[in-house]
Amino acid sequence: MKVESMRNHILPAVKCNVKLWLENILPRYISLGIISLVSWAVLASCESMSSDFANLSNSFSPPTPAQAAQWALDPYDAENQRRGTVLLANAPWGGSPAYLSMYRLYVEDNADPLVKASALDALARHGEVSDAPLVAKQLQNKNIQVKVAAAKALQRIHDPQVAAILCSRGTDENEDASVRIEVAIALGQYAADDSFQALCAMIDQRELAVNLAANDSLRLLTDHDFALDRRLWLSWYRADKKPFRKELQYLYPTYQREKGFWDYITFWAPLTFEKPGVPVGMDESKLAPSTAPEDFQNLGNTK
């Protein structure tokens, strides 16, 4: 069994990562544990909050690297596999060869959609250009969450060979809108005719969120903005012999939000977010120096 055979490679490897785990992960759990005690003392009378604080109190006992690996390799519990995969993928050493093999195995063979989606997220963080075909194949999965995870992963892995399937999924109006939105974002890194035509088609689709995502990608590719007017986009494209930018503008987007009350209280554990970056496989030397990471982040509000 593939999972069993991987235990001999992964479990010994986590021992050397304990120090990194204690230095990078444990302080965050301890911070959450302190928050839970302070909050419990102030709001003990609120019975409706008791379960939340009970969960936070469990932060005093964070999972160890060995525990995370054991969960990820649990052949009998898909939830353990998902939790373990997420923990390993977000650890500093999550991109080691043994873990990459596990992520690929789960993307290809795991029957549980949540485990598969978690493995796709892990490959998005640590994968290589050679993983693009494996990831792109999951755009045809029946599960929406898996397809969304695959589309997001392809925002971080640059391979022109997968542009065709991105165009196909993006122009299929029977596809779920959440998938097409992520596909439209991913197409913003491919300055080619098929990508342009697909994005123009997506501007005319029913869902406004899809239209806006497609327009953003067209703007990045061309340095022009004709809003949601498909005819104007196509007319300009046919008249311009060099419609695409000379320099790349694309950075994969990341989630960010405004700081909340607890973020300011825990000054000893400052809140940090992942910054937008260049997809693996893309030539960074061709990236325009004026590219602003702020254009590729979601502040998580509706203002």
N, C-alpha and C positions, 0 to 999 in steps of 0.2 A: 504493500500500500504506500502511495507516494507520501502522504502526510506522515506516516510512521517513519519512513526512511529519512525524512527531513529532520526528525527530532535529534538525531545524532550529530547534525551539523549546527542546528540553531541553539539548542539548549546549552552546549558548552560555550558557545560564543557569547552568551549573555553575561557570563561571569566576569569577563574583562570590562564590561560596561557598567558595573555597579557604581564605580566612582563617579562616572559621568551622570548617572541617574541621580545620585545623591546631590551632586552639585547643581544640576539643572532643573530637575523635576521636583524633588522633595521640598525645596523651599516654597514652591507654589502651593503644594498641598498643606504645608504647615500654615501658610498665610491664610488659606481658606478655613483651616481649623480654628485659628484665632478669631477670625470673623464670626464663626458660628458661636463661639463662647460669648463674645461680647453681645451679639445679637440676641442670644438666648436670655442673657441677664436683663436686657432692656425690654424685650417683648415677650417675656415668659407668659404673660396673661393672655396672649393671643393664641388660642388653641388652633386656629386655622393655619398658623405658621409652624406648628410643631414638627410636622413631617419634613418641611424644608430644612429646618435647623438640624434635625436628626440626620439628614443626608449629608449636610455640611460637616457634622461632627465626625463622620466616617473618614474625612480627609486626613485625620491624624494617622491613618494606616494606609498610605498609598501603596499600590501594587509595585512589587519589585520587578526588575527586568526579567528574572526567571519566571515570576508569576505571569507576566504579560506574554512571554513566549509560550508558556504552558497553555494559557487561554487560547492563544492564536492557533495552537496545534491540537486543540481539543476536538477529536473526531465525533463526539457525541452531542455537543452543544454548540449550535450555530451562533448563539448570542455571545458565548465565550470567544469563539473565533473572531467575531466582529470586534468585540472590545479589545482583544489582544492585538488584532491587526491595526486598529486605530492608535493604540498606545505605542506600538513599535514604529509605526509610520511617522509619528510626531516626535519620536525620540531623536537625539542628535546622531545616533548611529543607525537610524532607520533605513539608510540606503546601502547597507553592507550586502555583499553578494548572497549570503544565505537568506536574508529577508527578501531580497528582490526575487529570488527563485520562488519563495512562498507566495508573494503577491501575484506573480505570473501564473502560478498553479491555480490560485483561487479565481483569478479572472477567467481562466480558460475552463476550469472543471467544476468549481463549486456551484452547487445547486441552489444555495440560499441567496436571494437577490441582495440582501443587506450586506452579507459578507462579500459578495462580488463587487458591490458598489464601494465598500470600504477599501478593497484591494485596488480598485481603479483609482481612488483618491491617493492611495499610497504610491502607485506608479506615477501619478501626476507629479508628486513631490520628488520622487527619486528615480524615475524611469529614464530610459535612453531612447534615442531616435528609433532604434530597432523595435521598440515596443509599440510604435504607432499602429502598425497593422493589427496587432492583437487588440489594442484598445478600440480601434475603429470598428472592428467586427462586432463589438458590443452595442453599437448604434442600432443594430437590428434585433437586439434583445426584446422580448415581449414586456419586460418590466420597465416602467417609466423611470424609476429611480436609478436603475442601472444605465439607461440611455443618457440621462442627465449627467451622471458621473463620468461617462465616457466622453461626452461632448466637452465637459469642463477639463478633463485630462488632456484633450487634444488642443486646448488653448495653451497648454504648457509644453507640448511636444510638437515641434515643427517638422513636418514631412510632407512635401508636395504630393506624394503618392496618395495621401488620404483625402486630398481636397475634393476628389470626385464623389466620394461617399458623403462627405459633408454637404456638398451641393445637392445631392440626391435627397438626403434627409431634410435639409432646410426647405426645399421647394415642395415637399410632400405635405399638403395641407391637412391630411389625415393624421399626421404626426402630432403628438401633444405639443402645445405651445411652449411649455417649459423646456422641452428639448430643442425646439427651433430657435429659441432665444439664445441658448448657449452655442448652438451651431453658428448662428449669425456672428457672434462674437469671435469664434474660432476662425471664421473665414476672413476676418480682418487682417490676417497675417499673410494672405496669398494674393499677390498682385498678378492676377491672370484673368483672361476673358471669362472662363467658366465661373469663377468666383464672383466677378462683377455681375454677370447675368443672373446668377442665383440670388444675389443680394437685392438686385432690382426687382426680381419676382417676389421676394419676401416683403418688399415695401408695400406691395398691393394686397397682402394677406389680411385676414379679418382682424387679427389681434394687434392692438396698438403697441404693446410691448415688443412684439416681433418686429414691427415696422421701425420702431426707434432703434432697436439693436442693429438692424440692417443698415439704417442710415448712418449710425455711428461708424460702422465698419467701412462704408463707402467713403465717408469723410476722411478716415485715416488713410485709406488707399489712394485717394485722389487729391486731397487738399482742397476739395470743393464741397459745397453743401447746397444741394437743391431740395432739401427737406424731404417730404414724402411724395414728391412729384416724379413718378416713374418715367413718364414720357420725357420730361425735361432731362432726367439723368441719361436716358438712352440717346436722346438727340445730341446732347453734349458729347457723349462717349463716341458716337459715330463721327463727329466732326473733329475731334481732337486726336491727332496721330500718336501722341504720347500722354495718355490719360493718367498714368500712375506716377506717384512720387518717385523721385530718384533715390531717396533715402527712406529706410523703413521707419515706421512710427509705432509699430505694435509692441505693447507690453501686455503680458497676461494680467487680467484684473484680479484683485484680491478684495476680501471683505474687510471693511473697517466701520467703526461706529463711533459716535461721540461718547466721551467718558461719562459714566454715571457716578452716583454718590459714593458707592463702595470703592470705585476706582481711585478716588481722591483720598479716601480714608486709608487704604493700604499703600501708603507711600513707600514702604520698605520693599514692595513688590510691584514696581511700576508696570502699567499695562502697555504692552507692545503688540503691534500688528505686523503681519507679513507685508512687505512692500511689493508692488508690481515689479515684474522682472521680464527678462528676455527668455523666450521658450528655449528649451534645450534643442539643439540642432540648428538654430538660427544664428547667422553670422553677426555677432555684436558689433563688428567694425562698420557695418552698413547702417547701424542705427543712428538716426538723426540726433545731434547733440541737444536739440531743442525739445525732445520728447519729454513731456511732463508726466511723472507718475501719478499726479493728482487726477489726471484725466481717466485713469483706469482703476478707480477705487469706488466702492459703494459705502457711503457714510451711514447707511442703515436708517435713514429717516425719510419722511415724506414732505419735507419743507421745499 
